[in-house]
């Protein structure tokens, strides 16, 4: 289970800056205007030094009386909810002053009997200020840590304490690693699309045998299940469901990081798009990330039920038109599988799992070198290697499949620099025509021979 640590304090004490320095990412909004951060920013932080992962949250600045009392009350209420949902509180103050608002924060903690919190005194930029800060420590009543966010000093001491505290509470969660028998599937989409119902349609059906179902937003972030004899794990499903419950202006940046993390941990990535909204820039950014990491790719077009609800629609015609539209948008991905689904009606959602199983087999397929070289001779005969401005005499001697998952083919050539960039695309298309490799990118690499042996392209 992922533990949660929340930062609280009065406005403008440096919570957002502390949060950003702690996780080493610029996530929270930093400004000198009070109440800049009215939202909860959350980040899954992995402490490599202490070998554990937990959620760090940045809360609102607590102001117990202002011109806008309605907003202040809402902030206090939401912060209380965040505190109640946390395993440890980091209370941030300034090293050299304790204001009336700080006193009210202390009363809030004591009144609600919040015991698991520590004090962090910010702006202690040197040893003199560090010593001065201990006047705020109240004779060791609480664990106390002077820090300097602007100078990145002593924050590691806070991290070490948090790690020790969570470990002693048996909250030292670690991301699980899965063996090659599992099909690791991540279903991702751009922020605010809200397709968690598609995941629910998959894992809440009788045909799926769930092993470790993430029933709450604080439980395991992965969901293991078995479908038709194959072991699957849905990556980050609990966190994807959690997105709809987060009230935050930073949700876009946060969810992009979550998406990137899910792609890294997965084997197959299903990018979910809305039929009516189509492919947009953010979808293409996600797809590019999948391609850069050489993952298997499925495009899931959701809300198919709303299309079929129109009586004049011809299903096959509409599907083909949409596939043509997708090919115009992503014509560099002719090998991608496209699946039309309806999360509401639970139609065709099983196709995602079936296709993922098929892609796994394609990803691990290996072709014998002798067969490949025979194929290569035919491909070269039909279309000899195309040269570029540097040379008109590119030559291929032989090639072999060097790796699987993803499939990688190495061609031994006279000089990699002599080949026109388009010839790799020609070879890839011929490979797919003859050996399929559906749903997975293919790596083609030129390696020089003789004096050009050091060249790889």
Secondary structure as the mmCIF struct_conf table of DSSP 4:
data_model
#
loop_
_struct_conf.conf_type_id
_struct_conf.id
_struct_conf.beg_label_comp_id
_struct_conf.beg_label_asym_id
_struct_conf.beg_label_seq_id
_struct_conf.end_label_comp_id
_struct_conf.end_label_asym_id
_struct_conf.end_label_seq_id
STRN STRN1 UNK A 3 UNK A 8
BEND BEND1 UNK A 10 UNK A 10
TURN_TY1_P TURN_TY1_P1 UNK A 11 UNK A 12
BEND BEND2 UNK A 13 UNK A 14
HELX_RH_AL_P HELX_RH_AL_P1 UNK A 15 UNK A 23
TURN_TY1_P TURN_TY1_P2 UNK A 24 UNK A 24
BEND BEND3 UNK A 25 UNK A 25
BEND BEND4 UNK A 28 UNK A 28
BEND BEND5 UNK A 32 UNK A 33
TURN_TY1_P TURN_TY1_P3 UNK A 34 UNK A 35
BEND BEND6 UNK A 36 UNK A 36
BEND BEND7 UNK A 39 UNK A 39
STRN STRN2 UNK A 41 UNK A 47
TURN_TY1_P TURN_TY1_P4 UNK A 48 UNK A 51
STRN STRN3 UNK A 52 UNK A 58
BEND BEND8 UNK A 64 UNK A 65
BEND BEND9 UNK A 67 UNK A 67
HELX_RH_AL_P HELX_RH_AL_P2 UNK A 69 UNK A 84
TURN_TY1_P TURN_TY1_P5 UNK A 85 UNK A 85
BEND BEND10 UNK A 87 UNK A 87
STRN STRN4 UNK A 88 UNK A 94
TURN_TY1_P TURN_TY1_P6 UNK A 95 UNK A 96
STRN STRN5 UNK A 97 UNK A 97
HELX_RH_AL_P HELX_RH_AL_P3 UNK A 100 UNK A 111
TURN_TY1_P TURN_TY1_P7 UNK A 112 UNK A 113
BEND BEND11 UNK A 116 UNK A 116
STRN STRN6 UNK A 117 UNK A 122
BEND BEND12 UNK A 126 UNK A 126
HELX_RH_AL_P HELX_RH_AL_P4 UNK A 127 UNK A 133
HELX_RH_3T_P HELX_RH_3T_P1 UNK A 134 UNK A 136
BEND BEND13 UNK A 137 UNK A 137
HELX_RH_3T_P HELX_RH_3T_P2 UNK A 138 UNK A 140
TURN_TY1_P TURN_TY1_P8 UNK A 141 UNK A 141
BEND BEND14 UNK A 142 UNK A 142
STRN STRN7 UNK A 144 UNK A 146
STRN STRN8 UNK A 148 UNK A 148
TURN_TY1_P TURN_TY1_P9 UNK A 149 UNK A 152
STRN STRN9 UNK A 153 UNK A 153
BEND BEND15 UNK A 154 UNK A 154
HELX_RH_AL_P HELX_RH_AL_P5 UNK A 155 UNK A 168
TURN_TY1_P TURN_TY1_P10 UNK A 169 UNK A 170
HELX_LH_PP_P HELX_LH_PP_P1 UNK A 175 UNK A 177
TURN_TY1_P TURN_TY1_P11 UNK A 180 UNK A 181
STRN STRN10 UNK A 182 UNK A 188
TURN_TY1_P TURN_TY1_P12 UNK A 191 UNK A 192
HELX_RH_AL_P HELX_RH_AL_P6 UNK A 196 UNK A 203
TURN_TY1_P TURN_TY1_P13 UNK A 204 UNK A 204
BEND BEND16 UNK A 205 UNK A 205
TURN_TY1_P TURN_TY1_P14 UNK A 206 UNK A 207
BEND BEND17 UNK A 208 UNK A 208
STRN STRN11 UNK A 209 UNK A 210
BEND BEND18 UNK A 211 UNK A 212
BEND BEND19 UNK A 216 UNK A 216
TURN_TY1_P TURN_TY1_P15 UNK A 217 UNK A 218
BEND BEND20 UNK A 219 UNK A 219
BEND BEND21 UNK A 221 UNK A 221
STRN STRN12 UNK A 223 UNK A 227
TURN_TY1_P TURN_TY1_P16 UNK A 228 UNK A 229
STRN STRN13 UNK A 230 UNK A 234
TURN_TY1_P TURN_TY1_P17 UNK A 235 UNK A 236
HELX_RH_AL_P HELX_RH_AL_P7 UNK A 237 UNK A 242
HELX_RH_3T_P HELX_RH_3T_P3 UNK A 243 UNK A 245
TURN_TY1_P TURN_TY1_P18 UNK A 249 UNK A 250
HELX_RH_AL_P HELX_RH_AL_P8 UNK A 251 UNK A 265
BEND BEND22 UNK A 267 UNK A 267
STRN STRN14 UNK A 268 UNK A 274
TURN_TY1_P TURN_TY1_P19 UNK A 275 UNK A 277
HELX_RH_AL_P HELX_RH_AL_P9 UNK A 281 UNK A 292
TURN_TY1_P TURN_TY1_P20 UNK A 293 UNK A 294
STRN STRN15 UNK A 296 UNK A 302
HELX_RH_AL_P HELX_RH_AL_P10 UNK A 304 UNK A 308
TURN_TY1_P TURN_TY1_P21 UNK A 309 UNK A 309
BEND BEND23 UNK A 310 UNK A 310
TURN_TY1_P TURN_TY1_P22 UNK A 311 UNK A 312
HELX_RH_AL_P HELX_RH_AL_P11 UNK A 315 UNK A 329
BEND BEND24 UNK A 330 UNK A 330
TURN_TY1_P TURN_TY1_P23 UNK A 331 UNK A 332
TURN_TY1_P TURN_TY1_P24 UNK A 334 UNK A 335
STRN STRN16 UNK A 337 UNK A 340
STRN STRN17 UNK A 342 UNK A 342
TURN_TY1_P TURN_TY1_P25 UNK A 343 UNK A 346
STRN STRN18 UNK A 347 UNK A 347
BEND BEND25 UNK A 348 UNK A 348
TURN_TY1_P TURN_TY1_P26 UNK A 349 UNK A 349
HELX_RH_AL_P HELX_RH_AL_P12 UNK A 350 UNK A 363
TURN_TY1_P TURN_TY1_P27 UNK A 364 UNK A 364
HELX_RH_AL_P HELX_RH_AL_P13 UNK A 369 UNK A 382
BEND BEND26 UNK A 383 UNK A 383
HELX_LH_PP_P HELX_LH_PP_P2 UNK A 384 UNK A 386
STRN STRN19 UNK A 387 UNK A 387
BEND BEND27 UNK A 389 UNK A 390
BEND BEND28 UNK A 392 UNK A 392
STRN STRN20 UNK A 396 UNK A 403
TURN_TY1_P TURN_TY1_P28 UNK A 404 UNK A 407
STRN STRN21 UNK A 408 UNK A 413
BEND BEND29 UNK A 414 UNK A 414
HELX_RH_3T_P HELX_RH_3T_P4 UNK A 416 UNK A 418
STRN STRN22 UNK A 419 UNK A 419
TURN_TY1_P TURN_TY1_P29 UNK A 421 UNK A 421
HELX_RH_AL_P HELX_RH_AL_P14 UNK A 422 UNK A 435
TURN_TY1_P TURN_TY1_P30 UNK A 438 UNK A 439
BEND BEND30 UNK A 440 UNK A 440
STRN STRN23 UNK A 443 UNK A 447
HELX_RH_3T_P HELX_RH_3T_P5 UNK A 450 UNK A 452
TURN_TY1_P TURN_TY1_P31 UNK A 453 UNK A 454
STRN STRN24 UNK A 456 UNK A 456
#
